[in-house]
Amino acid sequence: MKSMRSLLLALASLSLLAAATITQAQQPVPDAALPMPPRPTVAMPQMPTPPPPALDAISYVLMDYQTGQLIAHHDMHMRLPPASLTKLMTAYVVDAALASGKVHWNDKVYISDHAWAKGGAGTDGSTSFLKLHHYYPLSEVYKGMIVQSGNDAAIALAEHVAGTEGAFVQLMNAYAQRLGMKDTHYSDASGYPKPDLYVTAYDLALLARALIHDFPQYYYVYKIPNYTIDGIKQWNRNALLWRDPSVDGLKTGSTAEAGFCLVASAERDGQRLIGVVMKTKSLSDAANQDEALLNYGFRFFTTRTLYKANQTLAAPAVWKGVSDTLPVGVTQAVEVTIPRGHYHDLKASMDIPATLIAPFRQGQRIGTLSVSLDGKVLAQAPLVALKAVPEAGFFGRAWDSLRLWWAGDKAKPAAPAPAAAAKP
């Protein structure tokens, strides 16, 4: 009996142990190797790009300085009288003469009868009040033209550079053609209204970009708020210089025919924009509208560098050369201006011949790089050989000739991935 009780107790103990073991086996055991489930995140919607602000200007342009791409525009090729915006080209011609050493910053500039009669204190246009038959340092006359918009200063500078205002106007038109200002013609150095004096908002943006890029050493003058000559304090008429510290140029212009115009440039966080508004109702109105354009551009657009100069973008196969591959890239940085938040929507492609046969010179054009957004090409650049690949010896050329003959149309393609070889 005692042995039977012991047997029952033993069986009960085994049953409990087995039950405990089964229960324990059913409990989930954390595995350190398993990743934790991701936390739920809220997908942020991409900010849409609104249309440009509604402006009263009859014509306007907003251009990115670095790329030259247009961000906003309206009737930008309409030919209009420029008024004193003419002096931007006068400044460009003087800048070119200064940079080439034909004239100098400390030259003495003579105020002739013509300069005084057409733009001096006795006229109804803007003047720097320069004295008849007096000499002034070129630097001071230049400030008088840019800061005060003096017609006398502009004419005196034209005569100093070219001998006569007429000869100077020929230089103005020659430079306009060189800069691609296809819808512009000048007839004087100051902007006095004439039927054959006209510009466009787009051409003025090109000119402003050239002034900043080609002659940065003189650009500081456009930001001078005021200066004094012969005891007369003269003020810069660009109201945006006082409103916005990022604005550092360029110039106003106004006549009855032209209305009130402004070409302005500003730089924020390394991005520079150029805004042009034509034929507004007042100087204040011109400033307000140009300010709205610039703010729109900075808020909703950005300029990105996609590829650096001399960066290898691909190394396609090359035949009959001392090297099996040819590194290709661009000689100048490729930059684009795009709506903010659309960088990853860019598409880049390379157009390179399917078969490349040596020799190749360093810098020789091989193909074309194209960058597009939503099907619109934003930038194109030549693809060049980044290093020379000389022709191989006789046996190397013969072997590759045999391989090409054998492969026929199945020869290795030049680009490793024709449509996506270059990724922004």
Secondary structure, DSSP 8 states (H G I E B T S, - for coil): -HHHHHHHHHHHHHHHHHHHHHHHHHS----TTS-----------------------SEEEEEETTT--EEEEESTT--B--GGGHHHHHHHHHHHHHHHTSS-TT-EEE--HHHHHHHSTTSSS------TT-EEEHHHHHHHHHTS--HHHHHHHHHHHHSSHHHHHHHHHHHHHHTT-TT-B-S-SS----TT-BB-HHHHHHHHHHHHHH-GGGGGGGG--EEEETTEEEE---THHHH-TTEEEEEEEEETTTEEEEEEEEEETTEEEEEEEEEESSHHHHHHHHHHHHHHHHHHEEEEEEE-TT---B--B-BSBSSSB--EE-SS-EEEEEETT-GGG-EEEEE--S--BS-B-TT-EEEEEEEEETTEEEEEEEEEESS-B-B--HHHHHHHHHHHHHHGGGS--SSSSTTTSS--
